[in-house]
Amino acid sequence: MTTPSAAQFPGDRTAIVTGAGSARGIGRAIAGSLAAQGWSVAVFDVDRAAVEELAAGLEQEHGRPCYGAGLDIRDRDAVFAAVEQVEQRLPQLTGLVNNAGVSSPVPFLEVTDDEWRRVVEVNLHGTFHVTQAAAKVMARHRVGRIVHISSTSAERGGGVYGRAAYSASKAALLGFARTLARELGPFGITANSVAPGSIDTDIMGGRLSEERKAVLLRDLPIGRIGTVQDVAAVVSFLLSEAAGYLTGVTYDVNGGSHIA
Ligand SMILES: NC(=O)c1ccc[n+]([C@@H]2O[C@H](COP(=O)([O-])OP(=O)(O)OC[C@H]3O[C@@H](n4cnc5c(N)ncnc54)[C@H](O)[C@@H]3O)[C@@H](O)[C@H]2O)c1
């Protein structure tokens, strides 16, 4: 069987970053890093005001068209409509970062059906919707880069703060990305995962306390808590033209916690 070859990596190109609304979050740092590297960025989040403001700011700072869409990634129709807007407003859709996610600190024996569904519907089903909408466009253009933001919790079975529902949903993303790598490779699309360890954001409802930091640091050979820039640097690389031979892999951005 002959497979179609990948098209050229476009000079004018767009990446979608989901979950870029939170002020100190990973998604915002990824969006900023990509914009600084010449991407037009489309940012999706339930916080419409935040992503509209972010898109306007990135557009002003970097001089490329950007777009903010207020939507819930669980809403399949809203996701497909937003991706259509991206196609109409911005340069060729080439990158997707599935970053939107919710955590769940509930111990397994106490997890309710509602709690399980809340987490899986955002982290897994939402990621499915955005990925399928974007991948259809990328497949048409025969070039693309997809990155899922998983978590150390998927690999270690929680242990930081995410418990069963979170770990299960984030582990599902690893298998999902590998399947995408296999199925979409012939379309010139790569698919990879990034598994961050403890990153100092507000995902657990505020800044990490000094006590919490001290506990986390015991497991970290690098000797500091991760930053959003640590994650953004790796994601930006995986979206670059230079990363075109990497697919189906997971990058652990965790300060060495696996070897501690
Ligand atoms: N912070 C960490 O230590 C850490 C570690 C490993 C993985 N992660 C993952 O990184 C990603 C970003 O985390 P963060 O720490 O920046 O969290 P955050 O809470 O600061 O940001 C998450 C963003 O996702 C958005 N979001 C949530 N549900 C959504 C939905 N249904 N539709 C659209 N947007 C939605 C939120 O509004 C928020 O802006 C998450 O997937 C998280 O699981 C974080």
The ligand as a MOL file (V3000), in Angstrom:
LIG
                    3D

  0  0  0     0  0            999 V3000
M  V30 BEGIN CTAB
M  V30 COUNTS 44 48 0 0 0
M  V30 BEGIN ATOM
M  V30 1 N -1.1630 21.7530 37.3900 0
M  V30 2 C -0.6510 20.5420 37.4340 0
M  V30 3 O 0.0880 20.1810 38.3620 0
M  V30 4 C -0.9540 19.5530 36.3430 0
M  V30 5 C -0.2420 18.3520 36.3380 0
M  V30 6 C -0.4850 17.4240 35.3300 0
M  V30 7 C -1.4280 17.6860 34.3450 0
M  V30 8 N -2.1250 18.8670 34.3800 0 CHG=1
M  V30 9 C -3.1170 19.0800 33.3110 0
M  V30 10 O -2.7950 20.2780 32.6240 0
M  V30 11 C -4.0020 20.8650 32.1170 0
M  V30 12 C -4.0630 22.3200 32.5390 0
M  V30 13 O -4.0670 22.3620 33.9550 0
M  V30 14 P -3.8620 23.6800 34.8130 0
M  V30 15 O -3.1030 23.2810 36.0000 0
M  V30 16 O -3.4030 24.7900 33.9500 0 CHG=-1
M  V30 17 O -5.3660 23.8880 35.2970 0
M  V30 18 P -6.3260 25.1710 35.3460 0
M  V30 19 O -7.4940 24.7500 36.1770 0
M  V30 20 O -5.5560 26.3770 35.7200 0
M  V30 21 O -6.7750 25.2970 33.8210 0
M  V30 22 C -7.6980 24.4270 33.2300 0
M  V30 23 C -8.5160 25.2320 32.2340 0
M  V30 24 O -9.4220 24.3410 31.5660 0
M  V30 25 C -10.6670 25.0040 31.4530 0
M  V30 26 N -11.7420 24.0170 31.3360 0
M  V30 27 C -12.1350 23.1330 32.2980 0
M  V30 28 N -13.1750 22.4210 31.8560 0
M  V30 29 C -13.4410 22.8580 30.5970 0
M  V30 30 C -14.4210 22.5140 29.6280 0
M  V30 31 N -15.3520 21.5740 29.8690 0
M  V30 32 N -14.4220 23.1590 28.4370 0
M  V30 33 C -13.5010 24.1390 28.2030 0
M  V30 34 N -12.5630 24.5170 29.0900 0
M  V30 35 C -12.5260 23.8820 30.2780 0
M  V30 36 C -10.7860 25.8230 32.7350 0
M  V30 37 O -11.7250 26.8720 32.6130 0
M  V30 38 C -9.3520 26.3280 32.9070 0
M  V30 39 O -9.1410 27.5540 32.2460 0
M  V30 40 C -5.1530 20.0180 32.6700 0
M  V30 41 O -5.5670 19.0970 31.6910 0
M  V30 42 C -4.5120 19.2940 33.8510 0
M  V30 43 O -5.1580 18.0700 34.1150 0
M  V30 44 C -1.9020 19.8000 35.3500 0
M  V30 END ATOM
M  V30 BEGIN BOND
M  V30 1 1 1 2
M  V30 2 2 2 3
M  V30 3 1 2 4
M  V30 4 1 4 5
M  V30 5 2 4 44
M  V30 6 2 5 6
M  V30 7 1 6 7
M  V30 8 2 7 8
M  V30 9 1 8 9
M  V30 10 1 8 44
M  V30 11 1 9 10
M  V30 12 1 9 42
M  V30 13 1 10 11
M  V30 14 1 11 12
M  V30 15 1 11 40
M  V30 16 1 12 13
M  V30 17 1 13 14
M  V30 18 2 14 15
M  V30 19 1 14 16
M  V30 20 1 14 17
M  V30 21 1 17 18
M  V30 22 2 18 19
M  V30 23 1 18 20
M  V30 24 1 18 21
M  V30 25 1 21 22
M  V30 26 1 22 23
M  V30 27 1 23 24
M  V30 28 1 23 38
M  V30 29 1 24 25
M  V30 30 1 25 26
M  V30 31 1 25 36
M  V30 32 1 26 27
M  V30 33 1 26 35
M  V30 34 2 27 28
M  V30 35 1 28 29
M  V30 36 1 29 30
M  V30 37 2 29 35
M  V30 38 1 30 31
M  V30 39 2 30 32
M  V30 40 1 32 33
M  V30 41 2 33 34
M  V30 42 1 34 35
M  V30 43 1 36 37
M  V30 44 1 36 38
M  V30 45 1 38 39
M  V30 46 1 40 41
M  V30 47 1 40 42
M  V30 48 1 42 43
M  V30 END BOND
M  V30 END CTAB
M  END
